[in-house]
Amino acid sequence: MANPTVLTTQLPPTTAESRSDFSRLARRIADAGLLERRPLYYGLRLAAVALALAAGCAAFTVLGDSWWQLAVAAGLAVVFGQLGLAAHDLAHRQVFSGRRAAAVGGLITANALLGMSYGWWMTKHTRHHANPNHEDKDPDVSPALLVWSHRQARRARGLPAFIGRYQAALFFPLLTLEGFNLSVNSFLALRSPAMKRPLLEGSLLAAHFTVYFGAVFTLLPPGKAVAFIAVHQGLFGVYLGSVFAPNHKGMLMITEEERLDFLRRQVLTSRNVRGGPAVDLLMGGLNYQIEHHLFPSMPTPALRRAQRITEQYCAELGIPYHQTGLIASYREALRHLRSAGQPLRAAR
């Protein structure tokens, strides 16, 4: 098992021969039938999430003016997290092979049900997949609020500089704002020239929040309504952030000076999380982050078997392959955040 602190300083050499390493792995994966669609799995999974959402809405309606609504808010936070994971799989065309079917499913799941722009998130996530943990090209490690390297810390000014000093301690509290952050950025993205369907996406977002706020403030008095939204959106942000945080945080950070082939770029910047079926369900298969980055369109049920093939193949090539437990992954991510903020604390 590789130590991520070692990975930041020791890079395997990339040669002309190494550029064909991924194609050999891809043949093994394809020969095992792991890239084939799993319509039954996704049919059952999406139906289960839809049923859970309907049950949550029914419970909200039946309970009415009651503080037990906060328990409903917590349950719906988990459902919204699962909707986010479903939108992720739709964006990667794990569910439907056709672009149009995937887009329709994504717009319904993300915009109409979740309140997040499918087009904005898909563009952002595609950039992340192309250059994971790249300090200048990966939007997930841009120093907008947190800093992810000593170089970013030394350049930080304003709010990132202030938060960066304490970011390890503030990380999970800040995740309570992630749902709000996704919604705000979704609306801001409607003005971007890169947005393909701004009118459609904007209409779906407006419909979502009209129904959401309308239902909450109609059935609940103002105090309970605000508490419901705070619990729901806060726990949704923590859940979603907790799923995505272990995947890359604390792993190799790349700059323009590093030149890595596709296989090594994806493996060295990603971390797998062990834990069995419960973790698979909680994280929607993203605990197999290495395999997901190597084969983004691979259906979730195939990732477990692909993990064994990929780990063995990396061992054959001498490529460090890192996986750990869920709690240990959070410790590694927080340790990295604390280390990245060190120049800011020292400067102060």
Sequence and secondary structure as in RCSB ss.txt:
>XXXX:A:sequence
MANPTVLTTQLPPTTAESRSDFSRLARRIADAGLLERRPLYYGLRLAAVALALAAGCAAFTVLGDSWWQLAVAAG
LAVVFGQLGLAAHDLAHRQVFSGRRAAAVGGLITANALLGMSYGWWMTKHTRHHANPNHEDKDPDVSPALLVWSH
RQARRARGLPAFIGRYQAALFFPLLTLEGFNLSVNSFLALRSPAMKRPLLEGSLLAAHFTVYFGAVFTLLPPGKA
VAFIAVHQGLFGVYLGSVFAPNHKGMLMITEEERLDFLRRQVLTSRNVRGGPAVDLLMGGLNYQIEHHLFPSMPT
PALRRAQRITEQYCAELGIPYHQTGLIASYREALRHLRSAGQPLRAAR
>XXXX:A:secstr
   HHHHTT      TGGGGHHHHHHHHHHHTTTTS  HHHHHHHHHHHHHHHHHHHHHHHHH S TTHHHHHHH
HHHHHHHHHHHHHHHHTTSS SSHHHHHHHHIIIIIIII S HHHHHHHHHHHHHSTTBTTT GGG TTSS  SH
HHHHH  HHHHHHHTTHHHHHHHHHTTHHHHHHHHHHHHTTSTT S HHHHHHHHHHHHHHHHHHHHHHS HHHH
HHHHHHHHHHHHHHHHHHHGGGTTTS  B TT    HHHHHHHT  EE   HHHHHHHTTTTSHHHHHHSTTS G
GGHHHHHHHHHHHHHHHT    EE HHHHHHHHHHHHHHHTHHHHHH 
